[in-house]
Protein backbone atom coordinates (compact mmCIF):
# COMPACT_ATOMS: atom_id res chain seq x y z
CA UNK A 1 0.00 0.00 0.00
CA UNK A 2 4.32 6.39 5.89
CA UNK A 3 5.70 4.60 4.98
CA UNK A 4 -1.71 0.77 0.94
CA UNK A 5 0.89 1.93 3.11
CA UNK A 6 -1.67 0.17 3.21
CA UNK A 7 -1.50 -1.76 0.71
CA UNK A 8 1.38 -1.58 -0.37
CA UNK A 9 3.23 -0.06 0.21
CA UNK A 10 2.58 2.28 1.93
CA UNK A 11 5.06 3.80 1.51
CA UNK A 12 7.82 3.78 2.68
CA UNK A 13 13.76 5.35 3.11
CA UNK A 14 16.82 7.20 1.94
CA UNK A 15 20.11 9.15 2.44
CA UNK A 16 22.23 12.30 2.64
CA UNK A 17 24.77 13.66 5.06
CA UNK A 18 26.57 16.53 6.66
CA UNK A 19 29.55 17.43 8.66
CA UNK A 20 28.00 19.02 11.72
CA UNK A 21 28.24 17.05 14.97
CA UNK A 22 25.09 15.34 16.23
CA UNK A 23 24.52 18.00 18.86
CA UNK A 24 24.32 20.63 16.15
CA UNK A 25 21.71 18.87 14.03
CA UNK A 26 18.47 20.68 13.43
CA UNK A 27 14.87 19.61 13.82
CA UNK A 28 14.84 17.08 10.98
CA UNK A 29 17.32 14.49 12.28
CA UNK A 30 16.61 10.94 13.45
CA UNK A 31 17.69 9.80 16.90
CA UNK A 32 16.69 8.18 20.19
CA UNK A 33 16.15 9.28 23.77
CA UNK A 34 19.05 8.36 26.02
CA UNK A 35 19.38 8.10 29.78
CA UNK A 36 20.82 11.31 31.22
CA UNK A 37 21.51 12.89 34.59
CA UNK A 38 19.13 15.47 35.97
CA UNK A 39 21.88 18.03 35.64
CA UNK A 40 21.78 17.67 31.87
CA UNK A 41 19.47 19.84 29.87
CA UNK A 42 16.24 18.23 28.72
CA UNK A 43 16.09 18.07 24.94
CA UNK A 44 12.74 17.62 23.17
CA UNK A 45 11.12 15.40 22.07
CA UNK A 46 12.08 13.36 25.13
CA UNK A 47 9.51 13.66 27.85
CA UNK A 48 11.38 13.69 31.17
CA UNK A 49 14.49 15.28 32.65
CA UNK A 50 16.08 11.84 32.73
CA UNK A 51 15.90 11.51 28.95
CA UNK A 52 17.79 13.52 26.34
CA UNK A 53 17.44 13.35 22.58
CA UNK A 54 20.57 12.03 20.90
CA UNK A 55 20.73 12.32 17.12
CA UNK A 56 22.44 9.53 15.24
CA UNK A 57 25.94 10.65 14.15
CA UNK A 58 26.22 12.11 10.68
CA UNK A 59 26.76 9.48 8.02
CA UNK A 60 26.19 6.55 10.38
CA UNK A 61 23.77 3.91 9.07
CA UNK A 62 21.42 2.54 11.74
CA UNK A 63 19.33 -0.59 11.22
CA UNK A 64 15.63 -0.12 11.91
CA UNK A 65 12.50 -2.21 12.22
CA UNK A 66 9.04 -0.91 11.44
CA UNK A 67 5.71 -2.53 12.23
CA UNK A 68 2.20 -1.43 11.41
CA UNK A 69 0.08 -0.60 14.44
CA UNK A 70 -3.16 -0.37 12.44
CA UNK A 71 -4.54 -1.85 9.26
CA UNK A 72 -3.55 -0.07 6.08
CA UNK A 73 -6.03 0.96 3.42
CA UNK A 74 -5.24 1.98 -0.13
CA UNK A 75 -8.02 3.72 -2.03
CA UNK A 76 -8.34 5.00 -5.55
CA UNK A 77 -10.54 8.06 -5.85
CA UNK A 78 -11.93 10.78 -8.06
CA UNK A 79 -12.64 14.43 -7.35
CA UNK A 80 -15.72 15.44 -9.36
CA UNK A 81 -15.42 18.94 -7.99
CA UNK A 82 -13.28 20.80 -5.43
CA UNK A 83 -13.78 19.42 -1.94
CA UNK A 84 -15.66 16.32 -3.12
CA UNK A 85 -13.95 12.90 -3.02
CA UNK A 86 -15.49 9.72 -4.43
CA UNK A 87 -13.76 6.45 -3.48
CA UNK A 88 -13.63 3.91 -6.31
CA UNK A 89 -11.56 0.91 -5.21
CA UNK A 90 -10.11 -0.12 -1.86
CA UNK A 91 -7.50 -2.63 -0.76
CA UNK A 92 -6.90 -3.41 2.90
CA UNK A 93 -3.92 -5.07 4.60
CA UNK A 94 -3.89 -6.28 8.19
CA UNK A 95 -0.13 -6.34 8.69
CA UNK A 96 2.88 -4.25 7.70
CA UNK A 97 6.46 -5.19 8.53
CA UNK A 98 9.65 -3.74 7.18
CA UNK A 99 13.37 -3.61 7.65
CA UNK A 100 15.82 -0.98 6.55
CA UNK A 101 18.22 1.72 7.64
CA UNK A 102 18.12 5.36 8.68
CA UNK A 103 20.87 7.94 8.39
CA UNK A 104 21.30 11.64 9.06
CA UNK A 105 22.75 13.53 6.12
CA UNK A 106 23.50 17.22 6.64
CA UNK A 107 21.14 17.09 9.59
CA UNK A 108 18.30 15.57 7.58
CA UNK A 109 16.94 12.15 8.49
CA UNK A 110 16.71 9.71 5.60
CA UNK A 111 15.94 6.04 5.32
CA UNK A 112 15.77 3.11 2.92
CA UNK A 113 13.26 0.38 3.65
CA UNK A 114 11.73 -2.81 2.28
CA UNK A 115 8.01 -3.00 3.07
CA UNK A 116 5.92 -6.16 3.26
CA UNK A 117 2.12 -5.84 3.46
CA UNK A 118 0.40 -9.12 4.33
CA UNK A 119 -3.11 -10.50 4.92
CA UNK A 120 -4.40 -8.20 2.19
CA UNK A 121 -7.75 -8.31 0.41
CA UNK A 122 -9.92 -6.37 -2.03
CA UNK A 123 -12.81 -4.55 -0.34
CA UNK A 124 -14.74 -3.26 -3.35
CA UNK A 125 -15.98 -4.10 -6.85
CA UNK A 126 -16.21 -7.40 -8.72
CA UNK A 127 -13.20 -8.80 -6.86
CA UNK A 128 -14.50 -7.90 -3.41
CA UNK A 129 -13.27 -10.45 -0.87
CA UNK A 130 -10.41 -11.72 -3.03
CA UNK A 131 -7.25 -12.31 -1.03
CA UNK A 132 -3.96 -10.89 -2.26
CA UNK A 133 -0.40 -12.19 -2.17
CA UNK A 134 1.98 -10.27 0.06
CA UNK A 135 2.58 -6.83 -1.38
CA UNK A 136 6.25 -5.89 -1.24
CA UNK A 137 8.49 -3.10 -2.45
CA UNK A 138 11.20 -0.64 -1.55
CA UNK A 139 10.79 2.96 -0.45
CA UNK A 140 13.03 5.88 0.44
CA UNK A 141 12.02 8.33 3.15
CA UNK A 142 13.13 11.86 3.95
CA UNK A 143 12.22 13.99 6.95
CA UNK A 144 10.85 17.24 5.55
CA UNK A 145 10.03 19.00 8.83
CA UNK A 146 10.00 18.35 12.57
CA UNK A 147 6.73 16.44 12.13
CA UNK A 148 6.54 15.19 8.53
CA UNK A 149 8.14 12.39 6.54
CA UNK A 150 7.94 12.05 2.75
CA UNK A 151 7.92 8.46 1.50
CA UNK A 152 8.81 7.73 -2.12
CA UNK A 153 8.32 4.37 -3.81
CA UNK A 154 11.58 3.32 -5.38
CA UNK A 155 11.29 2.70 -9.13
CA UNK A 156 12.34 -0.82 -10.04
CA UNK A 157 11.51 -3.47 -12.67
CA UNK A 158 8.61 -3.85 -12.42
CA UNK A 159 8.16 -0.47 -10.75
CA UNK A 160 6.24 0.08 -7.54
CA UNK A 161 4.39 -2.40 -5.34
CA UNK A 162 2.78 -5.15 -7.40
CA UNK A 163 -0.74 -6.23 -6.41
CA UNK A 164 -1.58 -9.85 -7.31
CA UNK A 165 -4.47 -12.21 -6.50
CA UNK A 166 -3.37 -15.04 -4.19
CA UNK A 167 -3.82 -18.72 -5.05
CA UNK A 168 -6.35 -21.19 -3.64
CA UNK A 169 -9.54 -19.19 -4.24
CA UNK A 170 -12.68 -19.68 -6.28
CA UNK A 171 -13.68 -17.54 -9.26
CA UNK A 172 -13.51 -14.65 -9.88
CA UNK A 173 -10.37 -14.63 -7.72
CA UNK A 174 -8.00 -15.95 -10.37
CA UNK A 175 -4.63 -16.93 -8.93
CA UNK A 176 -1.79 -14.80 -10.21
CA UNK A 177 -4.03 -12.13 -11.72
CA UNK A 178 -2.22 -8.79 -11.58
CA UNK A 179 -4.15 -5.72 -10.52
CA UNK A 180 -1.26 -3.42 -11.36
CA UNK A 181 1.31 -1.59 -9.25
CA UNK A 182 1.22 1.20 -6.71
CA UNK A 183 3.67 4.03 -7.43
CA UNK A 184 4.27 7.60 -6.30
CA UNK A 185 4.81 9.33 -2.97
CA UNK A 186 2.91 9.88 0.28
CA UNK A 187 3.51 12.13 3.28
CA UNK A 188 3.07 10.92 6.85
CA UNK A 189 3.21 12.82 10.14
CA UNK A 190 5.32 11.97 13.18
CA UNK A 191 4.35 14.00 16.22
CA UNK A 192 6.95 15.28 18.66
CA UNK A 193 7.67 12.64 21.28
CA UNK A 194 6.19 9.84 19.17
CA UNK A 195 7.75 7.12 17.02
CA UNK A 196 4.50 6.58 15.13
CA UNK A 197 4.30 7.63 11.48
CA UNK A 198 0.66 8.34 10.63
CA UNK A 199 -0.79 8.35 7.12
CA UNK A 200 -4.28 9.83 6.97
CA UNK A 201 -5.70 9.69 3.45
CA UNK A 202 -2.21 10.63 2.29
CA UNK A 203 -2.39 11.52 -1.39
CA UNK A 204 0.28 11.37 -4.09
CA UNK A 205 0.05 7.69 -5.04
CA UNK A 206 -1.12 6.14 -8.32
CA UNK A 207 -2.93 2.80 -8.73
CA UNK A 208 -5.13 1.39 -11.49
CA UNK A 209 -4.18 4.39 -13.63
CA UNK A 210 -5.81 6.78 -11.17
CA UNK A 211 -5.17 8.80 -8.04
CA UNK A 212 -4.69 6.82 -4.85
CA UNK A 213 -4.34 7.61 -1.16
CA UNK A 214 -3.25 5.60 1.86
CA UNK A 215 -4.27 5.40 5.51
CA UNK A 216 -2.43 3.60 8.30
CA UNK A 217 0.07 3.93 11.13
CA UNK A 218 3.43 2.30 11.78
CA UNK A 219 6.03 2.46 14.54
CA UNK A 220 9.77 2.84 13.94
CA UNK A 221 12.42 1.42 16.31
CA UNK A 222 16.16 0.82 16.33
CA UNK A 223 16.71 -2.88 15.63
CA UNK A 224 19.68 -3.45 17.95
CA UNK A 225 18.37 -1.69 21.05
CA UNK A 226 14.62 -1.73 20.48
CA UNK A 227 14.55 2.01 21.27
CA UNK A 228 11.96 4.22 19.67
CA UNK A 229 13.22 6.54 16.94
CA UNK A 230 12.19 10.18 16.99
CA UNK A 231 12.61 13.29 14.87
CA UNK A 232 14.23 16.39 16.30
C-alpha positions in Angstrom: 0.0 0.0 0.0 4.3 6.4 5.9 5.7 4.6 5.0 -1.7 0.8 0.9 0.9 1.9 3.1 -1.7 0.2 3.2 -1.5 -1.8 0.7 1.4 -1.6 -0.4 3.2 -0.1 0.2 2.6 2.3 1.9 5.1 3.8 1.5 7.8 3.8 2.7 13.8 5.4 3.1 16.8 7.2 1.9 20.1 9.2 2.4 22.2 12.3 2.6 24.8 13.7 5.1 26.6 16.5 6.7 29.6 17.4 8.7 28.0 19.0 11.7 28.2 17.1 15.0 25.1 15.3 16.2 24.5 18.0 18.9 24.3 20.6 16.2 21.7 18.9 14.0 18.5 20.7 13.4 14.9 19.6 13.8 14.8 17.1 11.0 17.3 14.5 12.3 16.6 10.9 13.4 17.7 9.8 16.9 16.7 8.2 20.2 16.1 9.3 23.8 19.1 8.4 26.0 19.4 8.1 29.8 20.8 11.3 31.2 21.5 12.9 34.6 19.1 15.5 36.0 21.9 18.0 35.6 21.8 17.7 31.9 19.5 19.8 29.9 16.2 18.2 28.7 16.1 18.1 24.9 12.7 17.6 23.2 11.1 15.4 22.1 12.1 13.4 25.1 9.5 13.7 27.9 11.4 13.7 31.2 14.5 15.3 32.7 16.1 11.8 32.7 15.9 11.5 29.0 17.8 13.5 26.3 17.4 13.4 22.6 20.6 12.0 20.9 20.7 12.3 17.1 22.4 9.5 15.2 25.9 10.6 14.2 26.2 12.1 10.7 26.8 9.5 8.0 26.2 6.5 10.4 23.8 3.9 9.1 21.4 2.5 11.7 19.3 -0.6 11.2 15.6 -0.1 11.9 12.5 -2.2 12.2 9.0 -0.9 11.4 5.7 -2.5 12.2 2.2 -1.4 11.4 0.1 -0.6 14.4 -3.2 -0.4 12.4 -4.5 -1.9 9.3 -3.5 -0.1 6.1 -6.0 1.0 3.4 -5.2 2.0 -0.1 -8.0 3.7 -2.0 -8.3 5.0 -5.6 -10.5 8.1 -5.8 -11.9 10.8 -8.1 -12.6 14.4 -7.4 -15.7 15.4 -9.4 -15.4 18.9 -8.0 -13.3 20.8 -5.4 -13.8 19.4 -1.9 -15.7 16.3 -3.1 -14.0 12.9 -3.0 -15.5 9.7 -4.4 -13.8 6.5 -3.5 -13.6 3.9 -6.3 -11.6 0.9 -5.2 -10.1 -0.1 -1.9 -7.5 -2.6 -0.8 -6.9 -3.4 2.9 -3.9 -5.1 4.6 -3.9 -6.3 8.2 -0.1 -6.3 8.7 2.9 -4.2 7.7 6.5 -5.2 8.5 9.7 -3.7 7.2 13.4 -3.6 7.7 15.8 -1.0 6.6 18.2 1.7 7.6 18.1 5.4 8.7 20.9 7.9 8.4 21.3 11.6 9.1 22.7 13.5 6.1 23.5 17.2 6.6 21.1 17.1 9.6 18.3 15.6 7.6 16.9 12.2 8.5 16.7 9.7 5.6 15.9 6.0 5.3 15.8 3.1 2.9 13.3 0.4 3.7 11.7 -2.8 2.3 8.0 -3.0 3.1 5.9 -6.2 3.3 2.1 -5.8 3.5 0.4 -9.1 4.3 -3.1 -10.5 4.9 -4.4 -8.2 2.2 -7.8 -8.3 0.4 -9.9 -6.4 -2.0 -12.8 -4.6 -0.3 -14.7 -3.3 -3.4 -16.0 -4.1 -6.8 -16.2 -7.4 -8.7 -13.2 -8.8 -6.9 -14.5 -7.9 -3.4 -13.3 -10.4 -0.9 -10.4 -11.7 -3.0 -7.2 -12.3 -1.0 -4.0 -10.9 -2.3 -0.4 -12.2 -2.2 2.0 -10.3 0.1 2.6 -6.8 -1.4 6.2 -5.9 -1.2 8.5 -3.1 -2.5 11.2 -0.6 -1.6 10.8 3.0 -0.5 13.0 5.9 0.4 12.0 8.3 3.2 13.1 11.9 3.9 12.2 14.0 6.9 10.8 17.2 5.5 10.0 19.0 8.8 10.0 18.3 12.6 6.7 16.4 12.1 6.5 15.2 8.5 8.1 12.4 6.5 7.9 12.0 2.7 7.9 8.5 1.5 8.8 7.7 -2.1 8.3 4.4 -3.8 11.6 3.3 -5.4 11.3 2.7 -9.1 12.3 -0.8 -10.0 11.5 -3.5 -12.7 8.6 -3.9 -12.4 8.2 -0.5 -10.8 6.2 0.1 -7.5 4.4 -2.4 -5.3 2.8 -5.1 -7.4 -0.7 -6.2 -6.4 -1.6 -9.9 -7.3 -4.5 -12.2 -6.5 -3.4 -15.0 -4.2 -3.8 -18.7 -5.1 -6.3 -21.2 -3.6 -9.5 -19.2 -4.2 -12.7 -19.7 -6.3 -13.7 -17.5 -9.3 -13.5 -14.6 -9.9 -10.4 -14.6 -7.7 -8.0 -16.0 -10.4 -4.6 -16.9 -8.9 -1.8 -14.8 -10.2 -4.0 -12.1 -11.7 -2.2 -8.8 -11.6 -4.2 -5.7 -10.5 -1.3 -3.4 -11.4 1.3 -1.6 -9.2 1.2 1.2 -6.7 3.7 4.0 -7.4 4.3 7.6 -6.3 4.8 9.3 -3.0 2.9 9.9 0.3 3.5 12.1 3.3 3.1 10.9 6.8 3.2 12.8 10.1 5.3 12.0 13.2 4.3 14.0 16.2 7.0 15.3 18.7 7.7 12.6 21.3 6.2 9.8 19.2 7.8 7.1 17.0 4.5 6.6 15.1 4.3 7.6 11.5 0.7 8.3 10.6 -0.8 8.3 7.1 -4.3 9.8 7.0 -5.7 9.7 3.5 -2.2 10.6 2.3 -2.4 11.5 -1.4 0.3 11.4 -4.1 0.1 7.7 -5.0 -1.1 6.1 -8.3 -2.9 2.8 -8.7 -5.1 1.4 -11.5 -4.2 4.4 -13.6 -5.8 6.8 -11.2 -5.2 8.8 -8.0 -4.7 6.8 -4.8 -4.3 7.6 -1.2 -3.2 5.6 1.9 -4.3 5.4 5.5 -2.4 3.6 8.3 0.1 3.9 11.1 3.4 2.3 11.8 6.0 2.5 14.5 9.8 2.8 13.9 12.4 1.4 16.3 16.2 0.8 16.3 16.7 -2.9 15.6 19.7 -3.5 18.0 18.4 -1.7 21.0 14.6 -1.7 20.5 14.6 2.0 21.3 12.0 4.2 19.7 13.2 6.5 16.9 12.2 10.2 17.0 12.6 13.3 14.9 14.2 16.4 16.3 
